[in-house]
Amino acid sequence: MINTLIVGLGNIGFKFDKKNIKKQITHASAIYFHKKFKLVGGVDKKKKILKEFSNIYNVPVFNNLRKSLSETNAQLIIFAYQPSLSDIERVYSNKNVKFILVEKPFLKSVPYTRTLLNKLKKKNIGITINFQRNFSLKYLKLINQIKKGIIGNKFKIYCYYSNNFFNNGVHFLNLITSFLKDIKNIDLIGNKDENLHIKFKNGDVYFFKVSNNKYNNNSMLVFGDKGKIEITSRPEKCTIFKPVRDSKYENYFILKKIRSFSLENKFVQKSVLDNIYDSINGYKKLIFDEKKLFNYINIINKIKLS
């Protein structure tokens, strides 16, 4: 059993778990039902959240990271928010910790990241960012198909996201950097800090913020020179289109749907935990590419949003 501590309980997760714990959508519920992990505590600054979390899971709760580390013997630390560098340093200095999972991107310094990764390697501690699509076999298969040219090799990509770029837009950015290489330029579109144009060697990507509301409204269109892919959320689905001859107009083509399939992962956090368990026990390496991470950090550093 891997003792697991969640740092940052938020205002959403524990409320969802009150009525939907068996759906295993949150970190806490996924750990609670996983046979190889044990939830040993939660950390947050708000007393009300701590009380409710303790009632749901019957585990110790803390308002201080240092105290939680000394009293829980946690081996896996999950940061459900963007931790400070001092938080990360405090965690990897603890002798019990074997792996760190960060929900959102937090590092913006390539030199510091290299130093941090070297320190973690020496201590045999793993770390990754919780981009869930990195742990989905369905997405990995789709990315592989795109790399092999299912819709061509030159791309125009349009991403529509709600709320905040560094909460929602970055997930698309992570997915895109799996098959687009060598960033060339980043510009704001129409002097609006929500909309971006990122030019890569083999394609152009446009991010458009469509809403400030809290509901999820995310989708992505990937145009290649040999077809199109649509990715939608709620439900998460992929549709692939290929060109066929137009029956009415000679020498013209239309895009026809050839395949549609679900990208949903019912227990998405379980896939993440399974990979972490294997990584801790040396069965296989977690999906983690340092070169890709540094490329991602360079992109984040160039995106200046207010």
C-alpha positions in Angstrom: 0.0 0.0 0.0 1.3 3.4 -1.0 0.5 6.0 1.8 -0.9 9.1 0.0 -1.4 12.6 1.2 -3.4 15.2 -0.7 -2.3 18.8 -0.3 -4.9 21.4 -1.3 -8.5 20.1 -1.0 -10.1 23.0 -2.9 -13.7 24.1 -3.0 -15.0 21.5 -5.5 -13.5 18.1 -5.0 -14.7 17.3 -1.5 -18.2 18.7 -2.3 -18.4 16.4 -5.3 -17.4 13.4 -3.1 -20.3 14.0 -0.7 -22.7 12.5 -3.1 -20.6 10.9 -5.9 -17.7 9.2 -4.1 -18.1 5.9 -6.0 -17.6 7.7 -9.4 -13.9 8.1 -8.4 -13.4 11.3 -10.3 -11.4 13.1 -7.6 -7.9 12.3 -6.4 -9.3 11.4 -3.0 -12.0 9.0 -4.1 -9.7 7.3 -6.6 -7.1 6.6 -3.8 -9.9 5.6 -1.4 -11.1 2.8 -3.7 -7.6 1.8 -5.1 -6.4 -1.5 -3.6 -2.7 -0.4 -3.8 -3.1 3.0 -2.2 -4.1 4.3 1.2 -5.4 7.8 1.8 -3.6 9.0 5.0 -4.6 12.6 5.2 -5.5 15.9 3.7 -4.0 19.4 3.9 -5.8 22.7 3.5 -6.0 26.1 5.1 -9.8 26.2 5.5 -11.2 24.7 8.6 -14.6 24.0 7.1 -13.1 22.1 4.2 -10.9 20.1 6.5 -13.8 19.1 8.7 -15.9 17.9 5.8 -13.0 16.0 4.2 -12.4 14.2 7.4 -16.1 13.3 7.7 -16.1 11.8 4.2 -12.9 9.8 4.4 -12.3 9.4 8.2 -8.6 10.4 7.9 -6.4 13.0 9.7 -6.5 16.5 8.3 -3.9 19.3 8.7 -3.6 23.0 8.0 0.2 22.8 7.8 2.2 20.9 5.3 5.2 20.4 7.6 3.1 18.8 10.3 1.3 16.5 7.9 4.6 15.2 6.5 5.9 14.4 10.0 2.7 12.7 11.2 1.5 10.7 8.2 4.5 8.8 6.8 3.2 9.7 3.3 5.0 8.2 0.3 3.0 9.8 -2.5 2.2 13.6 -2.3 -0.5 15.0 -4.5 -0.5 18.8 -4.9 -4.0 19.6 -6.1 -3.0 23.2 -6.7 0.1 25.0 -8.0 2.6 24.5 -5.1 5.4 27.0 -4.4 9.0 25.9 -4.8 9.4 25.9 -1.1 6.5 23.4 -0.9 8.3 21.1 -3.3 11.6 21.4 -1.5 10.0 20.6 1.8 8.4 17.5 0.4 11.4 16.0 -1.3 13.5 16.6 1.8 11.2 14.2 3.7 12.8 10.7 3.9 9.5 8.9 3.3 8.4 10.5 0.0 8.8 8.4 -3.1 6.7 10.3 -5.7 5.2 13.8 -6.2 2.2 14.4 -8.4 1.4 18.0 -9.3 -2.1 18.8 -10.6 -1.2 22.0 -12.5 2.1 23.3 -14.1 4.2 25.1 -11.5 7.8 25.4 -12.8 8.7 28.3 -15.1 12.5 28.2 -14.8 14.4 25.7 -17.0 17.6 25.9 -14.9 15.7 25.4 -11.6 13.8 22.5 -13.2 17.0 20.8 -14.2 18.4 21.2 -10.7 15.2 19.9 -9.1 15.0 16.9 -11.3 18.7 16.0 -10.6 18.0 16.3 -6.8 14.9 14.1 -7.2 16.9 11.5 -9.2 19.5 11.3 -6.5 16.8 10.7 -3.9 15.0 8.2 -6.2 11.9 10.3 -6.1 9.6 10.5 -9.1 7.6 13.6 -10.2 5.1 14.4 -12.9 2.3 16.8 -13.8 -1.2 15.4 -13.9 -2.1 15.9 -17.5 -4.6 13.0 -17.6 -4.4 12.5 -21.3 -0.8 11.4 -20.9 -2.1 8.3 -19.0 -4.9 7.4 -21.4 -4.3 4.6 -23.8 -7.1 6.0 -26.0 -5.3 9.3 -26.4 -1.9 7.7 -26.8 -3.3 5.7 -29.7 -4.8 8.8 -31.3 -1.6 10.8 -30.9 0.3 7.9 -32.6 -2.2 7.9 -35.5 -1.7 11.7 -35.9 2.1 11.2 -35.9 1.7 8.6 -38.6 -0.1 11.1 -40.8 -3.8 10.0 -40.6 -4.8 13.5 -41.5 -1.5 14.7 -43.1 1.6 16.4 -41.7 0.8 20.1 -41.8 -1.7 21.4 -39.3 -4.0 24.2 -38.4 -5.4 23.7 -34.9 -8.2 25.7 -33.2 -8.7 25.3 -29.5 -11.7 26.7 -27.6 -11.5 26.8 -23.8 -13.5 28.3 -20.9 -12.5 29.9 -17.7 -8.7 30.3 -17.6 -5.8 29.3 -19.9 -3.6 28.0 -17.2 -6.4 25.8 -15.9 -8.0 24.6 -19.2 -6.0 25.8 -22.2 -2.8 24.2 -21.0 -4.3 20.7 -21.2 -4.8 21.3 -25.0 -1.3 22.7 -25.2 0.2 19.6 -23.6 -1.7 17.4 -26.0 -0.6 19.5 -29.0 3.1 19.4 -28.1 2.9 15.6 -28.4 2.9 15.9 -32.2 3.8 19.5 -33.0 7.5 20.4 -32.8 9.8 23.4 -32.6 7.9 26.5 -31.5 8.7 29.5 -33.7 6.6 32.3 -32.4 3.7 33.3 -30.0 1.4 36.3 -30.5 -1.7 37.6 -28.9 -4.7 37.6 -31.3 -6.2 41.1 -31.7 -4.4 42.4 -28.6 -6.6 40.2 -26.4 -4.9 38.4 -23.5 -7.2 35.4 -23.7 -6.5 34.5 -27.4 -3.2 33.2 -28.7 -1.5 32.2 -31.9 1.4 29.8 -31.4 3.4 28.9 -34.5 5.2 25.6 -34.7 7.5 24.2 -37.3 4.8 21.9 -38.7 1.6 23.9 -37.9 -0.3 26.8 -36.4 -2.3 26.7 -33.2 -5.0 29.2 -32.2 -6.4 29.4 -28.7 -9.7 31.2 -28.2 -11.3 31.9 -24.8 -15.0 31.4 -25.2 -16.3 32.0 -21.7 -15.5 33.2 -18.2 -18.1 30.9 -16.7 -17.3 27.9 -14.5 -18.9 25.3 -16.9 -16.5 23.3 -19.1 -16.7 24.4 -22.7 -13.6 22.9 -24.3 -13.1 21.6 -27.8 -10.4 21.3 -30.4 -10.4 21.1 -34.2 -7.2 19.7 -35.9 -7.1 20.3 -39.7 -4.4 18.5 -41.6 -3.7 18.5 -45.4 -5.4 15.1 -45.6 -8.4 15.4 -43.2 -9.7 16.7 -39.9 -10.1 15.6 -36.3 -12.7 17.0 -33.9 -12.2 16.5 -30.1 -15.1 17.5 -27.9 -15.7 17.3 -24.1 -18.7 16.3 -22.1 -18.8 13.7 -23.5 -15.2 13.4 -24.5 -15.3 12.2 -28.1 -13.1 12.1 -31.2 -14.4 12.2 -34.8 -12.1 11.7 -37.8 -12.9 13.1 -41.3 -11.2 12.2 -44.5 -11.6 13.9 -48.0 -13.8 12.1 -50.6 -14.8 13.3 -54.1 -17.8 15.6 -54.2 -20.7 14.0 -56.0 -22.0 17.3 -57.4 -18.9 19.2 -58.4 -16.2 17.6 -60.5 -12.6 17.8 -59.2 -13.8 19.0 -55.7 -13.6 17.1 -52.4 -15.6 17.2 -49.2 -14.7 16.0 -45.7 -16.6 12.9 -44.8 -16.9 11.4 -41.3 -15.1 8.0 -41.4 -15.0 7.2 -37.7 -16.2 8.4 -34.3 -15.2 7.0 -30.9 -15.2 7.8 -27.2 -12.2 9.2 -25.5 -13.8 8.9 -22.0 -11.9 7.1 -19.3 -14.4 6.2 -16.6 -11.8 6.0 -13.8 -9.2 8.4 -15.2 -7.4 9.0 -11.9 -7.0 5.2 -11.5 -4.9 5.1 -14.7 -2.7 7.8 -13.2 -2.3 5.9 -9.9 -1.6 2.6 -11.7 1.3 4.3 -13.5 2.7 5.9 -10.4 2.5 2.5 -8.5 4.5 0.8 -11.3 7.0 3.7 -11.3 7.5 3.5 -7.6 8.0 -0.3 -7.7 10.3 -0.2 -10.7 8.0 -2.2 -13.0 8.0 0.4 -15.8 8.7 4.1 -16.2 6.0 6.6 -15.9 5.2 8.4 -19.1 7.6 11.3 -18.6 9.8 13.1 -21.2 12.2 15.7 -19.8 12.8 17.2 -23.3 9.1 17.6 -23.7 8.8 19.1 -20.2 11.5 21.7 -20.9 9.9 22.6 -24.3 6.6 23.0 -22.5 8.1 25.3 -19.8 9.7 27.4 -22.6 6.3 27.9 -24.2 4.6 28.8 -20.8 7.3 31.4 -20.2 6.6 33.1 -23.5 2.9 33.3 -22.9 2.2 36.5 -21.1 -1.4 36.7 -19.9 -2.7 39.2 -17.4 
